[in-house]
Amino acid sequence: MAAWRKQGLVFDTARQGVGGWMRHSALTPTPWRMDGETIRVYAGFRDDEGVSRIGYVDVLADDPSVVRRVSSAPVLDVGRGGCFDDNGMILGDVVDGPGGLHLFYVGFQRVARAKFLAFTGLALSTDGGESFQRVQDTPILDRAPGRSTIGAVHSAMFDGAQWRLWYAVGDDWEFIDGRPFPRYHIRCVTTRDLADIPRDDHVCLLPRGSEYRIGRPRVYRMDGRYAMVFTRGNVTGEYFPGLAFSDDGIGWERRDEALGIALSDSGWDSRTLCYPALIRRGDDVLMFYNGNDMGLDGFGVAVARTPLFDGGDHA
């Protein structure tokens, strides 16, 4: 079991953000190693209307509470009106691949008869992650049987020949006190072409017990196996990370108790803790994550001194 030491809320968006498009929240913070000194954390920052755009916060790797730079403008803005991402987006993953730095993101669209739709887009950067351009205006992971409302990629690995993608799939809603909440689970697929993702995928994890949603899968290599951190929600309001292991990336064994992090007694992560994403820092591992209200305050960091990876930060 990892022993995580919380470093607190290291980026308070309302206080440290640039305002305007970055008024509050830092949804699904996703770290990417810029160089030996700097970790760039991409996230979805919300304006006063709650619409999120992708930007970044550069932090000092040796002390992530030190903010070195904040993006003055979005690296990826909302899509054209009527497109799948015209009402905001959250981070999926950031991965080096053929043609540049690949940004997988989840675009949101509001529709008349459902709370929202959420599907996966792809953008590329050729300037070191300062800006991204959409590959296309339509999703790369779109509607299909069994994913009529959500198809959200949150982990991508490229081995030089093909991509492996892990994503959340949603098809209906759970009504709690009369309010709709999305039901979803985790699947994966392998493809050589991101423009032609097969529909023949694999179920990885399903909700269990009182859970109705399990998603935001972040997959890593660890001791020759795959490790996944994810977020699970149940009908009583719990929203908290889980942990699973796999030999092949398809069949997974849950070991939630081994993650070793807990809610704080008070403050920004005392009610919920969600969307963890990990990155190696020498002998340590950093966890960037959101707290109450799905990241309303910003993002925090926890540190564990344990060898979680054997194949790179996210390989």
Phi, psi and omega in degrees: 000132176288149176246098185275134175252113182287137178258359178091188178283105187268342172225108178266103190299318182296327183268322187254353181284179184262005179076185178061251180288343181242065185274318180204171177070158173208079192286139179042065180298131188231108184282145177220128184284114177281310180199191184295336184258337193234135169248126176264128180251109175276143180203170174261116182255137188259147173269188184296337179270000179086007179275129185257144175231154184276127173218193182214161172229121176270127180238157178286126183299320181289336179211089186296352176283350178267112179271123182267327184197147175233135182297129181282337179223159178298143171280341174211119182267175180296157181282175178297150177306131182094346178276168188294343185239032184276356180237030175112174181204160172234165181286141168257289180203162176231117189218134171289135179202183181302125177096354178138192179279122185267125175251108173271127182222159181251115180267143181248141176224135177269137180228166190290324191249011177214161181297316176190169167241148183217113180226167194263128173250170180224134175226153182240147174238135174243011180239031176077023176090012178280331178208155181229146177240134179299140172288324178201164181274358180247161182292151169274336172237104190246190178300146176199165175306127181091350175222066183280340184239330183222133169214090195240101177288130178232356172215136177223134174234136178239125185257012182101342180230325183214163180256144167242130184238136172242135188208162175267140181236127179235146183222349181201193190227147173254123180264120180239118185053038176082000181252139181276134173232141185289137171265134178203164177216182190249133177230172176214161181206156175243137180210147173271344186225115180292346176275356182214070181280125182296151174275347180277086184250189185231138173285129179258305182219138176245154173301153178223157180060232182274003179289146172235352177213141177213118188200201188047055181289128173242117190249137182223162172267134185210116177053042178079000179239177173263141173236140180232129166255144185211178177236136184235142178231143178236174189289347178268001174104355177296137176218104195206153182288159171227174184219139178216158180232153182208148174273332186237358182083000182246303178270126188237145173248120179283136174219062186304324185293341183279351182293320170079031175231153185223165173295150174281159180292331179204167173098200194292338179235038183267342181254319176220154176219125192208167173057047179292143173222135189251153172208141182281144175221088184062237178274356180257165170235133176260137173246116171265135186204166175257161180242228186302149175056037173058034174100020182304320184281329184143218177225154178239178182223142169232153184236137174231137177261083182205144183280080184285335187244155168229356185228036179103173183297319183205080191240000000 
